[in-house]
Amino acid sequence: MRRLLYPSVVLLSACGYVGEPLPPSLNIPIPITDLRVEQVGENLLIDFTAPNRTTDGVIFSRLGQVEAAINDDPVAISSPPSEPGPIHIKAPAARYASQSVAVRVRVASPKGRFSDWASRPLTLDAPLSIPAQLSVQATAGGVLLTWQSSHKTRFRILRKSGVVETEIATVAETKFLDPGARFDQPYSYRVEAFSPLSRSGFTPAIDITPIDTFAPTVPTGLNAVPGIGSIEVAWERSPEPDVAGYRLYRASPALDWRMVGSQTPAANFSDRDVKPGTLYRYAVSAVDLKGNESPRSGAVELTAP
């Protein structure tokens, strides 16, 4: 019997390719790209984001040192941050008033290697002080704000209603009337001084809920003409949107001023309770929805037919 002979088969196990070994990380943080500097009063507010990776892509979760300087003067950091992320530094700036400076910051990785300096040039102003003695007062035309300041500059006004705070005006005077305020609504106001180079910071917030205690304007154009067994009286409407009606007053030689009929929403009245040949005098007032009544108008007089 013939035996079949087969060549021997050698099985080789596959193995992965081994490349060149990676060089160790340089541990240098990437540059800071969002440095922001603002002068507020006698301080510089320095804000930036500390990176969390190195120039060769290695992620780290702890910071080494954080350094800041104004020109070549180191800035003391009271609470040095230990993690990457937003960083806020306050630095005294009064000694650099009216000078051009460069604010510089850098951070180190956990291995102690520093990033490049990030720099922001700016010109500092003489420090602006926070406005003093802010007061608010309800008026017929809105909330009146007044304050004091030793600076000839502009002022920014913020108004908070509920949880929303908005800038409502910038003015050059130390007063502002907020015509957008509504009666019976609570508001909170803050004011700060500002210039092209700096700002003072805001006053403490002051609250007010304006109450309508203000009468409408006095009606004008009062006129009286004879009718058939009556005196017809008419006048111009008061311009306020919350006027609820008018009260007509009458006087005669025998009687002092008294209200004629009841309050009326119309701007006219037909007075039929008159005696022929009697001289009558009329005046009118306006009343708003809160019951605030204006002074009476100037009087007109007419003898009943």
C-alpha positions as CSV (number, residue, x, y, z in Angstrom):
1,M,0.0,0.0,0.0
2,R,1.4,3.3,-1.1
3,R,1.7,6.0,1.6
4,L,0.9,9.6,0.7
5,L,3.5,12.0,1.9
6,Y,2.5,15.7,2.5
7,P,5.0,18.5,3.0
8,S,5.0,19.7,6.6
9,V,3.1,22.9,7.3
10,V,4.6,25.4,9.6
11,L,2.1,27.8,11.3
12,L,3.5,31.1,12.3
13,S,1.5,33.2,14.8
14,A,0.9,36.8,13.8
15,C,2.4,39.6,15.9
16,G,1.7,43.4,16.0
17,Y,4.1,45.9,14.5
18,V,6.2,47.6,17.1
19,G,6.8,51.3,16.2
20,E,9.3,53.8,17.5
21,P,8.8,54.6,21.2
22,L,7.0,57.9,21.8
23,P,9.1,60.7,23.3
24,P,8.1,61.9,26.8
25,S,5.7,64.8,27.1
26,L,7.3,68.3,27.4
27,N,4.6,69.1,30.0
28,I,4.2,72.7,28.6
29,P,0.6,74.0,28.8
30,I,-0.9,75.4,25.7
31,P,-1.1,79.2,25.5
32,I,-3.8,81.1,27.2
33,T,-6.1,82.6,24.5
34,D,-8.9,84.5,26.3
35,L,-7.1,87.0,28.7
36,R,-9.5,89.8,29.6
37,V,-8.5,92.8,31.8
38,E,-10.8,95.6,33.0
39,Q,-10.2,98.5,35.4
40,V,-12.9,98.8,38.0
41,G,-12.3,101.5,40.6
42,E,-8.8,101.1,42.0
43,N,-8.4,97.5,40.8
44,L,-7.7,95.6,37.7
45,L,-10.0,92.5,37.2
46,I,-8.0,89.9,35.3
47,D,-9.9,86.9,33.9
48,F,-8.8,84.0,31.7
49,T,-9.2,80.2,31.3
50,A,-6.4,78.0,32.5
51,P,-5.8,75.2,29.9
52,N,-6.0,71.6,30.8
53,R,-3.7,70.1,28.2
54,T,-0.1,70.4,27.0
55,T,1.3,71.5,23.7
56,D,1.7,67.8,22.8
57,G,-1.9,66.9,23.7
58,V,-1.5,65.4,27.2
59,I,-4.5,66.2,29.5
60,F,-3.9,67.2,33.1
61,S,-6.4,67.9,35.9
62,R,-4.2,69.8,38.4
63,L,-2.3,73.1,37.9
64,G,1.1,74.0,39.0
65,Q,1.7,77.6,39.7
66,V,-0.4,80.6,38.3
67,E,1.6,83.8,37.8
68,A,0.4,87.3,36.9
69,A,2.3,90.6,36.5
70,I,1.7,94.2,35.6
71,N,4.6,95.1,33.5
72,D,7.4,93.4,35.4
73,D,5.7,93.7,38.8
74,P,4.4,90.4,40.1
75,V,0.8,90.3,41.3
76,A,0.1,88.6,44.5
77,I,-2.7,86.0,44.1
78,S,-4.5,85.5,47.4
79,S,-6.1,82.1,46.7
80,P,-4.0,80.4,44.0
81,P,-6.3,78.1,41.9
82,S,-5.4,74.4,41.8
83,E,-7.4,73.2,38.8
84,P,-7.7,74.2,35.2
85,G,-10.7,76.4,34.2
86,P,-11.9,80.0,34.7
87,I,-9.6,82.1,36.9
88,H,-10.3,85.5,38.3
89,I,-7.6,87.7,39.8
90,K,-8.0,91.2,41.4
91,A,-4.9,93.4,41.3
92,P,-4.5,96.9,42.8
93,A,-4.0,99.5,40.0
94,A,-4.0,102.9,41.6
95,R,-0.2,103.2,41.3
96,Y,-0.4,102.8,37.6
97,A,-3.1,105.5,37.1
98,S,-2.9,107.3,33.7
99,Q,-0.1,104.9,32.6
100,S,0.1,102.4,29.8
101,V,0.8,98.9,31.1
102,A,0.9,95.3,30.0
103,V,-0.9,92.7,32.1
104,R,0.7,89.2,31.7
105,V,-0.4,85.8,32.9
106,R,0.9,82.2,32.6
107,V,0.2,78.8,34.2
108,A,2.4,75.8,34.9
109,S,1.6,72.1,34.5
110,P,1.8,69.7,37.4
111,K,5.4,69.1,36.3
112,G,6.2,72.8,36.9
113,R,6.6,73.7,33.2
114,F,5.1,77.1,32.3
115,S,3.1,78.1,29.3
116,D,4.1,81.2,27.3
117,W,3.1,84.5,28.7
118,A,-0.3,85.8,27.6
119,S,-0.2,89.7,27.5
120,R,-2.8,92.4,27.3
121,P,-1.8,96.1,26.9
122,L,-4.1,98.8,28.2
123,T,-4.0,102.4,29.4
124,L,-5.3,103.0,32.9
125,D,-7.6,105.8,34.0
126,A,-7.7,107.8,37.2
127,P,-9.8,105.5,39.4
128,L,-13.6,106.3,39.4
129,S,-15.4,106.1,42.7
130,I,-18.8,104.5,43.1
131,P,-21.6,107.0,43.0
132,A,-22.9,107.9,46.4
133,Q,-26.3,108.5,48.1
134,L,-28.4,106.8,45.4
135,S,-32.1,107.4,46.1
136,V,-35.3,106.5,44.3
137,Q,-38.6,108.2,44.4
138,A,-42.0,107.5,42.8
139,T,-43.3,110.4,40.6
140,A,-46.3,110.7,38.3
141,G,-44.0,110.2,35.3
142,G,-42.0,107.3,36.6
143,V,-39.3,106.5,39.1
144,L,-36.8,109.3,39.7
145,L,-33.2,108.3,40.6
146,T,-30.7,110.8,42.0
147,W,-27.1,110.3,43.2
148,Q,-23.9,112.2,43.9
149,S,-20.5,111.9,42.1
150,S,-17.3,113.9,42.1
151,H,-16.6,112.8,38.5
152,K,-17.7,114.6,35.3
153,T,-18.4,111.4,33.4
154,R,-21.3,109.2,32.3
155,F,-23.4,106.8,34.4
156,R,-25.0,103.5,33.6
157,I,-28.3,102.6,35.2
158,L,-29.5,99.0,35.7
159,R,-33.1,98.0,36.6
160,K,-34.1,94.6,37.9
161,S,-37.6,93.4,37.6
162,G,-38.2,89.9,39.0
163,V,-35.0,87.9,38.1
164,V,-34.2,89.9,35.0
165,E,-31.8,92.8,35.2
166,T,-31.3,95.1,32.2
167,E,-29.4,98.3,31.4
168,I,-32.0,100.9,30.8
169,A,-30.0,104.1,30.2
170,T,-26.7,105.9,30.2
171,V,-26.7,109.5,31.2
172,A,-24.3,112.4,31.8
173,E,-26.3,113.9,34.7
174,T,-26.6,112.7,38.3
175,K,-30.3,112.0,37.9
176,F,-32.6,109.9,35.7
177,L,-36.3,109.5,35.4
178,D,-37.4,106.0,34.5
179,P,-40.6,106.4,32.5
180,G,-40.9,102.7,31.9
181,A,-41.6,101.9,35.6
182,R,-45.1,100.9,36.4
183,F,-47.1,101.5,39.6
184,D,-47.4,98.6,42.0
185,Q,-44.5,96.7,40.4
186,P,-41.3,96.1,42.5
187,Y,-38.0,97.2,41.0
188,S,-34.4,97.3,42.1
189,Y,-31.9,99.9,40.7
190,R,-28.0,100.1,40.6
191,V,-25.8,102.9,39.1
192,E,-22.1,103.1,38.2
193,A,-19.8,105.7,36.7
194,F,-17.9,104.8,33.6
195,S,-15.4,106.2,31.1
196,P,-13.9,104.9,27.9
197,L,-11.1,103.3,29.9
198,S,-12.7,102.2,33.2
199,R,-15.7,102.0,35.4
200,S,-16.4,102.5,39.1
201,G,-18.4,99.4,40.0
202,F,-22.0,99.5,40.9
203,T,-23.8,101.0,43.9
204,P,-25.6,98.7,46.2
205,A,-29.0,97.9,44.9
206,I,-31.9,100.0,46.1
207,D,-35.5,98.8,46.0
208,I,-38.8,100.5,45.3
209,T,-42.4,99.6,44.6
210,P,-43.9,102.8,43.2
211,I,-47.4,103.6,44.5
212,D,-49.8,105.8,42.5
213,T,-50.7,108.8,44.8
214,F,-50.6,111.3,41.9
215,A,-53.7,113.0,40.6
216,P,-54.4,113.5,36.9
217,T,-53.8,116.9,35.3
218,V,-56.6,119.5,35.7
219,P,-59.1,119.3,32.8
220,T,-59.0,122.3,30.5
221,G,-61.4,123.9,28.0
222,L,-64.3,124.1,30.4
223,N,-67.3,125.8,28.7
224,A,-71.0,126.3,29.6
225,V,-73.9,127.1,27.2
226,P,-77.6,127.5,27.8
227,G,-79.9,124.6,26.8
228,I,-83.6,124.0,26.9
229,G,-84.3,124.1,30.6
230,S,-80.7,123.2,31.3
231,I,-77.1,124.4,31.3
232,E,-74.8,122.3,29.0
233,V,-71.3,122.0,30.4
234,A,-68.3,120.4,28.5
235,W,-64.5,120.2,28.9
236,E,-61.3,118.7,27.4
237,R,-60.3,115.2,28.6
238,S,-57.2,114.8,30.8
239,P,-54.4,113.1,28.9
240,E,-53.5,110.4,31.5
241,P,-54.5,106.8,30.4
242,D,-55.7,105.9,33.9
243,V,-58.4,108.6,34.2
244,A,-61.6,106.9,35.5
245,G,-63.9,109.9,35.2
246,Y,-64.7,113.5,36.1
247,R,-66.5,115.4,38.9
248,L,-68.4,118.5,38.1
249,Y,-68.8,121.1,40.8
250,R,-71.4,124.0,40.9
251,A,-71.9,127.1,43.1
252,S,-74.6,129.7,43.2
253,P,-75.3,132.8,45.1
254,A,-77.2,130.8,47.6
255,L,-74.9,127.7,47.8
256,D,-71.2,127.1,48.1
257,W,-69.4,124.6,45.8
258,R,-71.1,121.2,45.6
259,M,-70.6,118.2,43.3
260,V,-73.3,117.9,40.7
261,G,-74.7,114.4,40.1
262,S,-72.2,111.6,40.3
263,Q,-68.8,111.0,38.8
264,T,-69.0,110.6,35.0
265,P,-66.7,109.0,32.4
266,A,-67.9,111.5,29.8
267,A,-66.4,115.0,29.2
268,N,-69.7,116.7,29.4
269,F,-72.8,117.1,31.6
270,S,-76.3,118.4,31.1
271,D,-77.3,120.2,34.3
272,R,-81.1,120.3,34.4
273,D,-81.4,121.1,38.1
274,V,-81.2,124.8,37.6
275,K,-83.6,127.7,38.2
276,P,-84.2,130.2,35.5
277,G,-82.5,133.6,36.0
278,T,-80.0,132.2,38.6
279,L,-76.3,132.7,38.1
280,Y,-74.3,129.4,38.3
281,R,-70.6,128.8,38.4
282,Y,-69.0,125.5,37.3
283,A,-65.6,123.8,37.8
284,V,-64.5,120.3,37.0
285,S,-61.8,117.8,38.3
286,A,-60.4,114.5,37.0
287,V,-60.2,111.3,39.0
288,D,-57.9,108.3,38.3
289,L,-58.4,104.6,38.9
290,K,-56.8,104.9,42.3
291,G,-59.2,107.6,43.4
292,N,-56.7,110.4,43.1
293,E,-58.5,113.6,42.3
294,S,-57.0,116.6,40.5
295,P,-57.6,120.2,41.7
296,R,-60.7,121.8,40.2
297,S,-60.4,123.8,37.0
298,G,-60.9,127.5,36.7
299,A,-64.6,128.4,37.0
300,V,-67.0,129.5,34.3
301,E,-70.4,131.1,35.0
302,L,-73.7,131.3,33.3
303,T,-77.2,132.5,34.1
304,A,-79.8,129.7,33.6
305,P,-82.3,130.5,30.8
